[in-house]
Amino acid sequence: MVVCILGLPRIQRSLPDGKIVGGSYAPIESYPYQLSLRCNGRHICGASIISANYAVTAAHCTDGLSSWEISLKAGSVYKNRGGVVHDVARIIQNPGFGYKLDYDISLLESGGQGSSELLHVNVPVVDEVTCSGVYSDLTDRMLCAGSEWEDSCQGDSGGPLVQNGKLVGIVSYGYGCASPGFPGVYSRVSALRDWISENSGV
């Protein structure tokens, strides 16, 4: 039996229920790219489909894990039922990832097919000047979004931040969940686009 120890962000985003803040039911048909990254059959992070063979998630979700320890579930709004589970053939973790959570991105190459509900929320983008005043380690590969009424939370790590149907961010870290004055921090996909292409061909 595999024991999964998730490399949580250094600023833990803890709330008792650990789910998206201010969210509402999200039909999977509206978000067909949404995946559940699983270890030992248990949801640990979100992920997003970017091609027929590749998905993207946060590096802190895969740090220390091997491909055989994880799987991806697609096609269901429920964490514990429905959908189709896929093996992961390879984890390509960005080599720049470290304790400051910069370059917080991993590619997952899907292998063969193996044998609580999805939520969504609209989060306001927070300008870089304001956000860098809150998080001193903010880099060009990060962007901020969220408020005290809408935010991502623990368990959403690696999931997508989407604008007009385009993946723009990957849930990375933050102080608390919907804590006033502390928006969520996301890996900025546009700043990591070349790395994605070089490693996946997508």
N, C-alpha and C positions, 0 to 999 in steps of 0.2 A: 504494500500500500504506500502510495506517494504521500508525503507530508509536505504541504505547500506553505512556505513562509513568504508572504508577500512583502517586497521591499517598499514599505509605505513611505510617502514623502516625509522629509524631515520635519515639516510643519504639519502635523496630523490634522485632518479635517474631520473632527469627530462630533457626531451627534448621535443620540441613542438609536435612531432608526437608520441612520446612514444612507438616506435616499435623497434624490434630487429635491431641491427646495422650491416650493411654489409650482410644482409640476402637475400635469394632467395626463390622463390616459393617452397613449400614443399608439395608433394602429401600426402594425409592422409594415403594412402596404405603403404607408407614408414615409417609412424609413427603412427600405429594404437592405441598405448597406450596414445596418446596425448588427453587431455581433456580441456574443457573450464569450469572453475569454475565461476558460475554466481550467481548474487544476483538481485532479481527483474527483471530477464530476461536479465541482462546486464553483459557482461564479466568483471570480476574483477581480475582474476588470472588464471594461468595455473595449471594443475594437471596431474598426470600420473596414469594409471591403473597398479596395481600390482597383482591383482587376479580378479576372477569373482565378488567378493563382495567388494573389497577394492581399494581405490585410495590414493595417497599421494600428499600433497601439502605443502606449507610453512605455519608455524604457524601464521605468521603475516597476512596471508590472511584470517584466520578464527577467529582470536582473537576478542572476543566480539560478535561474531555471533552465532546464534542457528541453528541447522540443518534444521529447517523448513524454514529458510530465504534463503537457498542456494540450488543450483542444479548443476548437471554436464552434459555437453553436449559432446557427443562422435560422431565420424564418419563424421566430416565435417571440411574442411579447412577454412570455412567462419564463422566469429563470429556471423553474424546476419541471417544466413539461413542454411537450411539443417541439417543433423545429427539427433540424438535422445537424448532427455533430460531425465535424471534420477534424482529422488529425492534422498536426503541424509538422511539416517536414524539416523546417529550419527556422531558427530565430536569427535575424540580422539586427543586432543592437548597435545603435550609433556609438562609435568609439569615443566620442566626446562626452558621453554621459558620465556624470559623477555626482558627488554628494551635494553640489549646489543646484542640481536638477536642470542644468543647461543641457541642450541636445536630448531632451526627454522624449525619445522616439525609437521605436523598434518596428521592423518589418517582420511579418509572419508569412512564410511560404506554406500554403495549405497542401496537405497530402490527400490521401484517399478518404472516402466517406466512411465514417464509423457507424456502428450499429446505433415569482411576484410580478409582475407586469412591467412592460417598458413604459417609461414616462418621458415627457419632453417639456421644455420650458423655454420661453423667450428671455434671453439675458442681454442687458445693455452692455455695449462695449465701453470700456473705461480708457480714457486717453493715457498715453505713455507717461507723460509728465506726472499726472496724478498717481499712477500706479507705481512708478519708480520711487515716489515719495513714501510709499507704503512698504514695498519690497526692495531693499537696497541691492539685491543680487540680480535684479531684472536685466535680461540681455536682449539683443536684437532678435533672438530666436524665441521670444516669449510675447504673449499678448494677454491683456486682462479683460475680463467680462464678469458681470454679476452685480447683485445689489443685496440689500438686507431682505428682499422679498423673493428674489429669484437667484438660484446658484446651483452649481454642481456640488457633489459631496463625496465622501468616502464611498467606494464601490462604483463610482462613475469614472474613476481613473481610466485613461486610455480611450474613453468614449469620444464621440465627435462633437465639435462646435461647427455648425453648418450655417452658411449664409447664401440665400438664393440657390439652394441645392448643391453648393460647392463646399467641400471640406476645407475649412480655414484654420481650425485649431484642434488640439488633442488635449483632453483634460489632464492636467499635470499636478498642481498643488495649490495650496492656499491656507490662510489662517482661519480655522473654524469653517463652518458652513453658513453662508448668509450672515456672517458677522458684519455689523455696520462698519463701513470704512475699509473692509478687507475683501476686495473682489477675488474671484478665482483666477488662477494663472493657467494659461494654455500654451502648449508648444505651437509656435507659429509655422504652419505647414508651408507657406510660401517661402520662408527663409530656409526650409529644409528640403525644398522641392528637388534640387539638383542631386542631393544625397539619395532621395527616394528613387529617382530615375536611374542613377548609376548602379544601384543595388537590386532593382526590380525590373528595370526596362519599361516601367509604366510612366 
